[in-house]
Amino acid sequence: MGYLDLTGSWRLSCQSNKAPFTNEIEAELPGENLTPMLEAGIVEDPYLQANELQLLWLGTSDWTFRRTFVVSEEEATRENIFFCAESLDTVATVLVNGKPIATTDNMFAPTIAAVPQDTIQGGENTIEIQFKGAETVATERAAALRYPVPSTEFPVQSPHRNLVRKIQCHAGWDWGPSLMICGAYGRMGIICSDEPVLLRASATPIKSDGWAVVVEPEFLAASQAKECKATLEIAAPDGTTIAHSEVTFSTIDPEPAVIPVTDPELWWPAGMGSQPLYEVRIRAGEEEIVRRVGFREIELDLTPDDEGSRFVFVVNGRPIYAKGTNWIPADAMPSRAAEDEVEWLLRSA
């Protein structure tokens, strides 16, 4: 399998006369369109004074990220060629050598698209991600409604935020600025393979007559179904392998695999016991996915009482008092939310 990593250096341009620059500028993905302008000294830091008000044009402008990548002659003839991106924010069209291969308008769902063999070529290729202004799209959708759909309003905001599948705080909040950025986050690349590729897998503990883990994989493959052999293992918290299974999945709508587990250590909420986590390893071909799971039963007790009914969560047969906190993004610009800073914030909480 060949994986062409598309993260790294890109070129950014803006298709708006409101932009304070006309040429392409250097940009990094994962990332967004505001950080490159800050680093180039084109705009002022939006967190200072009233600089936020000078950046309200971000969401009404269209943007393009562009770069080249090289494909070998062998990779260009593979049976399965797919573009995969964890998150494109938000309304985007992906083009390879000028030909559209994917569209999305949901930053919370991955973008996965087949790349036709007559689109990609051995040697140098060009890829573009064209983003429409999310505020422009939201305004157009609002105008097309038969009746107005209200949303929460703040002193500085991008209107109609509730009509785009984008992180809502980018449109302004009581605690944060209105910065309608666009960009790409997480892994992004092109997969070239003659064999099916393990893309994702879930692992879900269940209890019926006994405990088990249900594994549901998802494969990248051509339209016809093929068989793909996989190895499934479960490791206890101390690293000991407690279950091993060889399974053959269909690449199209694969049936889940059920792996029995004998007497696992139970997971408890903080303050009620320990939180032992088991590792579920799913291997198929060159790919391995690891999921960490805890074994616990949970139910909601709605037994009728004098006031109507109870509303109590019961974990492993024991009622608990549930409480929680609220997490907001560590930075309005995801590329500036460094991993060590996020860890520090979480530990501080």
MOKAQUI-V630418 format. One record per helix or strand of 2 or more residues. SS is the DSSP state (H for helix, E for strand). FROM is the first residue (numbers start at 1). TO is the last residue. Records with the same first field share a line. If there is no record, write none. Layout:
BEGIN
SS=FROM-TO + FROM-TO
END
This chain:
BEGIN
E=2-5 + 8-14 + 25-29 + 31-32 + 63-71 + 80-89 + 92-96 + 99-104 + 111-114 + 123-131 + 183-193 + 197-207 + 211-220 + 227-235 + 241-250 + 257-261 + 278-284 + 287-293 + 298-301 + 304-305 + 308-309 + 312-315 + 318-320
H=33-39 + 51-55 + 58-60 + 75-77 + 134-144 + 161-163 + 168-170 + 334-336 + 339-348
END
